[in-house]
Amino acid sequence: MTTLASEFQSSGTELPSVTLVRATLAPVVCVACLAASMAFYREPFTLWYTIVAIAAFFLAARVFDELPLSRDPSASFLLPRRRIVTSWLVVFGALLFLAYATKFSAIYSRKVMLTWLVLTPFALHGAEELARRLLQRFAASLTATRTRVIVGANERASELARSLREDPCGGVVKGYFDDRTSGRLPAARPATHLGPLADVADYVKRNSINVVYITLPMSQHPRIVRLLDGLRDTTASIYFVPSPLPFDFLQARVDRIGDVPVIAVCETPYYGINGAVKRAVDFALSTVLLALAAPLMLVIALGVKWSSPGPTLFRQRRYGLDGKKILVYKFRTMTVCEDGDRIEQAKPADRRVTRLGAFLRRSSLDELPQLLNVLEGTMSIVGPRPHAVAHNEQYRQLIDGYMIRHKVRPGITGWAQINGCRGETGTVEQMRKRIEYDLDYLRHWSPSLDLWILLRTPFAVLRGSHAY
């Protein structure tokens, strides 16, 4: 399955100067490209352009991810990556929408705006390549003397040691501490055994170790308490590296309720301002699309009504946000309107599908009424596709983590659909693959990912052979 991990990676512990450059590079380049476009056409930098520059800076700071320090070897040196293009289109689209909504779009030069639109992705790509190389050298030279040790020898410790060696900000890993003898240690472990856990605090003090990573499982609580007590007399930074848990981490983060720290293990990606942004985009986009599609929807409605007896719209109960039941609208494509405890999925050459309905299903035009669901707030433009209640009840018992997809509003299109998971799910494995894509979307959601899915949806519909 295609994963997004390489596209949307987060930064680890690093120098403040490196973090600052990684976080502000994209906003600065966006504003610089606007200034360059204006200078090329000799456009004066008026108050209105200043407002656009400020808005672009803060939007870019919000939308763009931090600059990844490691480069994907498969990426082109000349063409900007998908992550850059989609993020920039989100920023520029938001600015364009604000300009039209406030009726100030006529103030700005179209030549300047078009040049800015085209120039920025290439400038961002070049700036990232240059900044990445400079930051790697800078970080490596300054962190070469930062020393680290790992407490515990297990698979998680091995993964951590490998990541630190590959990270330019990783510093020097001196080795690991573990009470077990070498003959009982796992094959995959950090390189040098420095001694038992009882020696950690003394070693850290004698060698001025900067960072200590604890990879011991929490079941070894008394040993961890003794270890932390010993480390109180040092200046080392201390990090817990959790072992894999028997459930899926979804938007994991550390938060506080008053003075009590809490760890989010499974949470919606739309917390805080993200939820407001997502809903605002859904409302604006569904309003525009409904206005544009109204004539086509009227023609389809008349065609459905005249082609076969029955209602024009088909309403079906499905699970929405937080697993609450919602009514989803579609143009009727069958001679039946099933919404009971048992629903038979459409199959190739299904006699229940009308002639017009077959075309509507292949082209996904039967989904257009779901824009009304988006407008009323029960669905989103992009998100996991909703399934009939009967199918939900069936698959939630067969697939672990199935209901996690309901942490967000269901969508008209989604990450699974553009990756080929459309139409009938005849086997549990087919549904499991679809759920994997849905959860991958929830882990790595961003406005630029939503835009990428929207851009790819028409191509997924055109090449789709499983919708019938």
URCORSUL-V869146 format. One record per backbone hydrogen bond with DSSP energy under -0.5 kcal/mol. NH is the residue of the N-H (numbers start at 1). CO is the residue of the C=O. Records with the same first field share a line. If there is no record, write none. Layout:
BEGIN
NH->CO / CO
END
This chain:
BEGIN
7->4
8->4
19->15
20->16
21->17
22->18
23->19
24->20
25->21
28->24
29->25
30->26
31->27
32->28
33->29
34->30
35->31
36->32
37->33
38->34
39->35
40->36
41->37
42->39
43->38
46->44
50->46
51->47
52->48
53->49
54->50
55->51
56->52
57->53
58->54
59->55
60->56
61->57
62->58
63->59
64->60
67->22
73->71
75->72
84->81
85->81
86->82
87->83
88->84
89->85
90->86
91->87
92->88
93->89
94->90
95->91
96->92
97->93
98->94
99->95
100->96
101->97
102->98
103->100
104->99
105->99
107->104
108->104 / 105
113->109
114->110
115->111
116->112
117->113
118->114
119->115
120->116
121->117
122->118
123->119
124->120
125->121
126->122
127->123
128->124
129->125
130->126
131->127
132->128
133->129
134->130
135->131
136->132
137->133
138->134
139->135
140->136
141->137
142->138
143->139
144->140
146->143
147->145
148->172
149->211
150->175
151->213
152->150 / 177
154->152
158->154
159->155
160->156
161->157
162->158
163->159
164->160
165->161
166->162
167->163
170->167
172->146
173->171
174->148 / 172
175->148
176->192
177->150
178->195
184->181
185->182
189->187
194->176 / 192
195->176
199->196
200->197
203->199
204->200
205->201
206->202
207->203
208->204 / 205
209->204
210->147
211->147
212->237
213->149
214->212 / 239
215->151 / 213
220->217
221->218
224->220
225->221
226->222
227->223
228->224
229->225
230->226
231->227
232->228 / 229
233->230
234->231
237->210
239->212
241->214
242->240
250->265
253->264
255->262
257->260
258->256
260->257
261->259
262->255
264->253 / 262
265->263
267->250
271->268
274->271
275->272
276->272
277->273
278->274
279->275
280->276
281->277
282->278
283->279
284->280
285->281
286->282
287->283
288->284
289->285
290->286
291->287
292->288
293->289
294->290
297->293
298->294
299->295
300->296
301->297
302->298
303->299
304->300
305->301
306->302
307->303
308->304
314->330
315->313
316->328
318->326
319->387
320->324
322->406
323->320
324->321
326->318
328->316 / 326
330->314
331->366
332->312
335->352
345->343
350->347
353->350
354->333
358->354
359->355
360->356
361->357
362->358
363->359
364->360
365->360
366->360
367->364
368->365
370->367
371->368
372->369
373->369
374->370
375->371
376->372
377->373 / 374
378->373
379->373
380->410
383->413
389->317
392->388
393->389
394->390
395->391
396->392
397->394
398->395
399->395
402->399
404->401
405->402
406->403
407->404
408->405
411->384
412->380 / 381
413->381
418->414
419->415 / 416
420->417
421->416
422->420
424->466
426->424
431->427
432->428
433->429
434->430
435->431
436->432
437->433
438->434
439->435
440->436
441->437
442->438
443->439
444->440
445->442
450->446
451->447
452->448
453->449
454->450
455->451
456->452
457->453
458->454
460->456
461->457
462->458
463->459
464->460
468->466
END
